[in-house]
Amino acid sequence: MRKIKYKKGRKLQHITLEYTGSHKDHESEMQLFVYDNEDVIEYDKFTILALNTCIDYSKNNWLNIHGLNDINLIKTIGAHFKVDDFLLADILNTTKRTKLQEQEDILFFNIKSLLPSEYSDNISVEQLSFILKDGVLISFQEKRSDFFTHIRERIRTHAGIVRTKKVDYLLYLLLDAVMENFYITIEDEEDKIEELINLTKKGADPIILEKIENHRDNFNFLKRAIVPLRDSLYYLKTIKDDDTNKLIQKDTFNFFIRLHQKSLELLEQIESDMSSLESASNFYFSEQSRKMNEIMKTLTIISAIFIPLTFIVGVYGMNFDYMPELRARNGYFVVMGCMFLLVIGLIIYFKKRRWF
């Protein structure tokens, strides 16, 4: 039975810059949005040489990086924005749990994005990291994906309030988009659980139990991914209460509090779904017990019918010289008739007692 775990990589020193993920065939690419309430400039094929000329600190800057294989690129970005190496190591080391790291002028956030695999019951995992610095948000993705397509469109078309807010609000939108993947994954798991429950009602195939345990592992995995996210979002709430962080605007904290509430709802939903799985598992074993009882009842009835017949056969199988029935002309037919009537009588008796 498959046990889901976070992807294991080689154990690295805290400041060892080496990508440990599984998407090593994805070439590193960059995309930059520079926007404010009046205008937006998009650099789709952004290069590291354009950092000094394209970043506009008087506006909002969103630098998005797909692919983490180019270590020199990550180092250059870290050096340009004065990001400590141990944060860069956390970006590249995909075995790390979700966490929030606060520094004087940087807010670092990494999170696991979970989505159902297309052709199996597995869950695909991708780590995303975010660095929030004054006027700049840098997002790191292991591969090119469409998590943030709708956010890019909102920036391009000036939909919503994203262009009127600072990059801290953009961070909220990105985290919210990643958390929507949790809902998609949970809904997919719920659909599969419903199918399993229907299968348990039709039969007690052992493969059903294996699938139940497989989905229980999936939910435990989801829970292990959401719990540290919940704790990190709660820490943001304490930052608001302490009023110590200037990277997040006061009116934006309420949006992060919504994310914390979402994380609580996700955990409650997972607990409910795990209870449903437990019910499906109990139903499976109950169905197995019921079928076993039916089999044992059938065998018991057959045994009860044949026990008196075996007794009669045993009596007349004894080698005594003086057994009057042995010399009767119709003795065989009389005994067979009695045995037949005995069987019929037992069947009628069992039927009246509703034993079958």
C-alpha positions as CSV (number, residue, x, y, z in Angstrom):
1,M,0.0,0.0,0.0
2,R,1.3,3.4,-1.0
3,K,2.2,5.8,1.7
4,I,2.3,9.5,0.8
5,K,5.1,11.6,2.1
6,Y,6.7,14.9,1.3
7,K,9.2,14.3,-1.4
8,K,12.5,13.2,0.1
9,G,15.7,14.6,-1.2
10,R,19.3,14.5,0.0
11,K,19.8,16.1,3.4
12,L,21.5,19.4,2.7
13,Q,23.1,22.0,4.9
14,H,20.9,25.0,5.6
15,I,22.7,27.2,3.1
16,T,23.4,24.6,0.4
17,L,22.0,26.0,-2.8
18,E,20.8,22.9,-4.7
19,Y,17.4,22.2,-6.2
20,T,16.0,19.0,-4.7
21,G,12.7,18.8,-6.5
22,S,11.5,16.5,-9.3
23,H,11.0,19.1,-12.1
24,K,14.6,19.2,-13.2
25,D,13.8,19.2,-16.9
26,H,12.1,22.6,-16.7
27,E,14.2,25.5,-17.9
28,S,14.2,28.6,-15.7
29,E,12.1,31.5,-17.1
30,M,11.1,34.9,-15.7
31,Q,8.2,37.2,-16.1
32,L,7.9,40.7,-14.7
33,F,4.8,42.9,-14.2
34,V,5.3,46.6,-13.3
35,Y,2.0,48.2,-12.5
36,D,0.1,50.9,-10.6
37,N,-3.4,52.3,-10.8
38,E,-2.6,54.1,-14.1
39,D,-0.5,51.7,-16.1
40,V,0.9,48.2,-16.4
41,I,4.0,47.0,-18.2
42,E,4.5,43.3,-18.8
43,Y,7.9,41.7,-19.6
44,D,7.2,38.1,-20.7
45,K,10.7,37.0,-21.6
46,F,12.5,38.8,-18.8
47,T,16.2,38.4,-18.4
48,I,18.4,38.9,-15.4
49,L,20.3,41.7,-17.2
50,A,17.2,43.9,-17.2
51,L,16.7,43.9,-13.4
52,N,18.3,47.3,-12.9
53,T,16.5,49.0,-15.8
54,C,13.0,47.5,-15.5
55,I,12.3,47.4,-11.8
56,D,10.5,50.6,-10.8
57,Y,10.3,51.0,-7.0
58,S,7.8,53.8,-7.3
59,K,5.3,51.2,-8.6
60,N,4.4,47.6,-7.8
61,N,6.7,44.9,-9.2
62,W,5.9,41.2,-9.5
63,L,8.7,39.1,-10.6
64,N,7.6,35.5,-11.3
65,I,10.1,32.7,-11.9
66,H,9.3,29.3,-13.4
67,G,11.8,26.6,-12.9
68,L,14.5,26.4,-10.2
69,N,17.2,24.6,-12.0
70,D,19.4,27.6,-12.8
71,I,21.2,28.1,-9.4
72,N,23.2,31.0,-10.7
73,L,20.0,32.8,-11.6
74,I,18.6,32.3,-8.1
75,K,21.9,33.5,-6.6
76,T,21.9,36.6,-8.8
77,I,18.3,37.5,-7.8
78,G,19.2,36.9,-4.1
79,A,22.2,39.1,-4.4
80,H,20.3,41.9,-6.2
81,F,17.5,42.0,-3.6
82,K,19.8,41.2,-0.7
83,V,18.1,38.0,0.3
84,D,20.0,35.7,2.7
85,D,21.4,32.5,1.4
86,F,19.4,30.4,3.9
87,L,16.2,31.8,2.4
88,L,17.4,30.9,-1.1
89,A,18.2,27.4,0.2
90,D,14.6,27.1,1.5
91,I,13.3,28.0,-1.9
92,L,15.4,25.3,-3.6
93,N,14.9,22.6,-1.0
94,T,11.4,21.3,-1.7
95,T,11.4,19.0,1.3
96,K,10.8,21.9,3.6
97,R,7.4,22.4,5.3
98,T,5.3,25.4,4.7
99,K,6.6,28.3,6.7
100,L,6.7,32.1,7.2
101,Q,10.0,33.9,7.9
102,E,10.0,37.5,8.9
103,Q,13.1,39.8,8.6
104,E,13.5,43.5,8.9
105,D,12.8,44.3,5.3
106,I,11.7,40.9,3.9
107,L,8.8,38.6,4.4
108,F,9.4,35.1,3.1
109,F,6.6,32.6,2.6
110,N,6.7,29.1,1.1
111,I,3.7,26.8,0.5
112,K,2.9,23.5,-1.0
113,S,0.4,23.5,-3.9
114,L,-1.5,20.2,-4.0
115,L,-3.6,19.0,-7.0
116,P,-5.0,15.6,-7.9
117,S,-3.1,13.6,-10.4
118,E,-4.9,13.1,-13.7
119,Y,-4.5,9.4,-14.1
120,S,-4.2,8.1,-10.6
121,D,-5.3,8.5,-7.0
122,N,-2.0,10.2,-6.1
123,I,-1.6,13.9,-5.3
124,S,0.9,16.0,-7.2
125,V,2.9,18.4,-5.1
126,E,4.7,21.6,-6.1
127,Q,6.4,24.0,-3.8
128,L,5.9,27.7,-4.3
129,S,7.9,30.4,-2.5
130,F,7.3,34.2,-2.2
131,I,9.6,37.0,-1.1
132,L,7.9,40.3,-0.3
133,K,10.2,43.3,-0.2
134,D,9.3,47.0,-0.4
135,G,7.5,47.5,-3.7
136,V,8.6,44.0,-5.0
137,L,7.0,40.6,-4.8
138,I,9.1,37.7,-6.1
139,S,7.4,34.3,-6.7
140,F,9.2,31.1,-7.3
141,Q,7.5,28.1,-9.0
142,E,9.1,24.7,-9.7
143,K,7.5,24.6,-13.2
144,R,5.3,26.6,-15.5
145,S,1.6,26.3,-14.4
146,D,-1.6,28.2,-14.7
147,F,-2.2,28.8,-10.9
148,F,-2.0,32.6,-11.4
149,T,-3.4,33.1,-14.9
150,H,-6.6,34.8,-13.6
151,I,-4.5,37.1,-11.5
152,R,-2.4,38.2,-14.5
153,E,-5.6,38.9,-16.4
154,R,-6.9,41.0,-13.5
155,I,-3.7,43.1,-13.6
156,R,-3.8,43.5,-17.3
157,T,-7.5,44.4,-17.5
158,H,-7.5,46.4,-14.2
159,A,-10.2,44.1,-12.8
160,G,-10.9,44.3,-9.1
161,I,-8.7,46.3,-6.8
162,V,-5.3,44.6,-7.4
163,R,-3.9,47.6,-9.3
164,T,-5.0,50.0,-6.6
165,K,-3.3,48.0,-3.8
166,K,0.4,47.4,-2.9
167,V,2.2,44.1,-3.6
168,D,1.2,42.8,-0.2
169,Y,-2.4,42.4,-1.6
170,L,-0.9,40.6,-4.6
171,L,0.7,38.2,-2.2
172,Y,-2.7,37.6,-0.7
173,L,-4.2,36.9,-4.1
174,L,-1.4,34.4,-4.9
175,L,-1.8,32.6,-1.6
176,D,-5.5,32.5,-2.1
177,A,-5.1,31.0,-5.6
178,V,-2.8,28.3,-4.2
179,M,-5.3,27.5,-1.4
180,E,-8.0,27.1,-4.0
181,N,-6.0,24.1,-5.2
182,F,-6.6,22.5,-1.8
183,Y,-10.4,22.8,-2.3
184,I,-10.0,21.3,-5.8
185,T,-8.1,18.4,-4.4
186,I,-10.5,17.8,-1.5
187,E,-13.5,17.9,-3.8
188,D,-11.8,15.4,-6.1
189,E,-11.1,13.1,-3.1
190,E,-14.7,13.5,-2.0
191,D,-16.0,12.4,-5.4
192,K,-13.8,9.3,-5.2
193,I,-15.0,8.6,-1.6
194,E,-18.6,8.7,-2.8
195,E,-17.7,6.1,-5.5
196,L,-16.0,3.9,-2.9
197,I,-19.1,4.1,-0.7
198,N,-21.2,3.0,-3.6
199,L,-18.8,0.1,-4.4
200,T,-18.9,-1.1,-0.8
201,K,-22.7,-1.4,-1.1
202,K,-22.3,-3.6,-4.1
203,G,-19.6,-5.9,-2.9
204,A,-16.7,-6.5,-0.5
205,D,-13.9,-6.6,-3.0
206,P,-10.5,-6.3,-1.2
207,I,-9.3,-3.7,-3.6
208,I,-11.9,-1.3,-2.1
209,L,-10.2,-1.5,1.3
210,E,-6.9,-0.7,-0.4
211,K,-8.4,2.3,-2.1
212,I,-10.0,3.5,1.2
213,E,-6.6,3.3,2.9
214,N,-5.0,5.1,0.0
215,H,-7.4,8.0,0.2
216,R,-7.0,8.1,4.0
217,D,-3.3,8.6,3.4
218,N,-4.2,11.4,0.9
219,F,-6.2,13.2,3.5
220,N,-3.5,12.9,6.1
221,F,-1.1,14.3,3.6
222,L,-3.4,17.2,3.0
223,K,-3.7,17.8,6.7
224,R,0.1,17.8,7.1
225,A,0.3,20.5,4.4
226,I,-2.5,22.7,5.7
227,V,-1.6,22.7,9.5
228,P,1.8,24.6,9.1
229,L,0.0,26.9,6.6
230,R,-2.7,27.6,9.3
231,D,0.1,28.3,11.8
232,S,1.9,30.7,9.5
233,L,-1.3,32.6,8.7
234,Y,-2.0,32.8,12.4
235,Y,1.4,34.3,12.9
236,L,0.5,37.0,10.4
237,K,-2.5,37.8,12.6
238,T,-0.1,38.3,15.6
239,I,2.0,40.6,13.4
240,K,-1.1,42.8,12.9
241,D,-1.8,42.8,16.6
242,D,1.8,43.8,17.4
243,D,1.9,46.3,14.6
244,T,5.6,45.5,14.0
245,N,5.7,44.7,10.2
246,K,5.6,47.5,7.7
247,L,5.6,45.3,4.6
248,I,1.9,44.5,4.9
249,Q,-0.6,47.4,5.0
250,K,-3.0,47.6,7.9
251,D,-6.1,47.2,5.6
252,T,-4.5,44.2,3.9
253,F,-4.2,42.2,7.1
254,N,-7.9,41.5,7.0
255,F,-7.4,39.6,3.8
256,F,-4.8,37.3,5.3
257,I,-7.1,36.7,8.3
258,R,-9.6,35.4,5.7
259,L,-6.9,33.0,4.5
260,H,-6.4,31.8,8.1
261,Q,-10.2,31.2,8.3
262,K,-10.0,29.3,5.0
263,S,-7.3,27.1,6.4
264,L,-9.5,26.3,9.4
265,E,-12.4,25.4,7.1
266,L,-10.2,23.2,5.1
267,L,-9.1,21.3,8.2
268,E,-12.7,20.9,9.3
269,Q,-13.6,19.6,5.9
270,I,-10.8,17.1,5.9
271,E,-11.9,15.8,9.4
272,S,-15.4,15.4,8.1
273,D,-14.2,13.5,5.0
274,M,-12.0,11.3,7.1
275,S,-15.1,10.4,9.1
276,S,-16.8,9.5,5.9
277,L,-13.8,7.3,5.0
278,E,-14.0,5.7,8.4
279,S,-17.7,5.0,7.8
280,A,-16.9,3.5,4.4
281,S,-14.3,1.3,6.0
282,N,-16.7,0.2,8.8
283,F,-19.4,-0.5,6.2
284,Y,-16.9,-2.6,4.2
285,F,-16.1,-4.8,7.2
286,S,-19.7,-5.0,8.2
287,E,-20.6,-6.2,4.7
288,Q,-17.8,-8.7,4.9
289,S,-19.1,-9.9,8.3
290,R,-22.6,-10.1,6.9
291,K,-21.5,-12.2,4.0
292,M,-19.5,-14.5,6.2
293,N,-22.5,-14.9,8.5
294,E,-24.6,-15.8,5.4
295,I,-22.1,-18.4,4.4
296,M,-21.8,-19.8,7.9
297,K,-25.6,-20.0,8.2
298,T,-25.9,-21.8,4.9
299,L,-23.2,-24.3,5.9
300,T,-24.8,-24.8,9.3
301,I,-28.2,-25.5,7.8
302,I,-26.7,-28.0,5.4
303,S,-24.8,-29.6,8.3
304,A,-28.0,-29.8,10.4
305,I,-29.8,-31.6,7.6
306,F,-27.1,-34.1,7.0
307,I,-26.3,-34.9,10.6
308,P,-29.4,-37.1,11.2
309,L,-29.0,-38.6,7.8
310,T,-25.4,-39.5,8.7
311,F,-26.7,-41.0,11.9
312,I,-29.1,-43.2,10.1
313,V,-26.5,-44.3,7.6
314,G,-24.1,-45.0,10.5
315,V,-26.6,-47.2,12.4
316,Y,-27.3,-49.3,9.4
317,G,-23.6,-49.5,8.5
318,M,-22.9,-51.4,11.8
319,N,-21.9,-55.1,11.2
320,F,-24.3,-56.8,13.5
321,D,-25.7,-60.2,12.6
322,Y,-29.1,-59.7,14.0
323,M,-30.6,-56.5,12.5
324,P,-34.2,-57.3,11.4
325,E,-34.5,-54.4,8.9
326,L,-31.6,-55.8,6.9
327,R,-33.8,-58.8,5.8
328,A,-36.9,-56.8,5.1
329,R,-37.8,-56.9,1.4
330,N,-38.6,-53.2,1.2
331,G,-36.3,-52.0,4.0
332,Y,-34.1,-50.0,1.7
333,F,-37.0,-48.0,0.2
334,V,-38.5,-47.5,3.7
335,V,-35.2,-46.1,5.1
336,M,-34.7,-43.9,2.0
337,G,-38.3,-42.6,2.3
338,C,-37.8,-41.8,6.0
339,M,-34.6,-40.0,5.2
340,F,-36.4,-38.0,2.5
341,L,-39.2,-37.1,4.8
342,L,-36.7,-36.1,7.5
343,V,-35.0,-33.7,5.1
344,I,-38.3,-32.1,4.0
345,G,-39.4,-31.8,7.6
346,L,-36.2,-30.0,8.6
347,I,-36.4,-27.6,5.7
348,I,-40.0,-26.7,6.6
349,Y,-39.0,-26.2,10.2
350,F,-36.0,-24.0,9.3
351,K,-38.3,-22.0,6.9
352,K,-40.9,-21.4,9.6
353,R,-38.2,-20.2,12.0
354,R,-36.9,-17.9,9.2
355,W,-33.4,-19.2,9.4
356,F,-33.1,-18.8,5.7
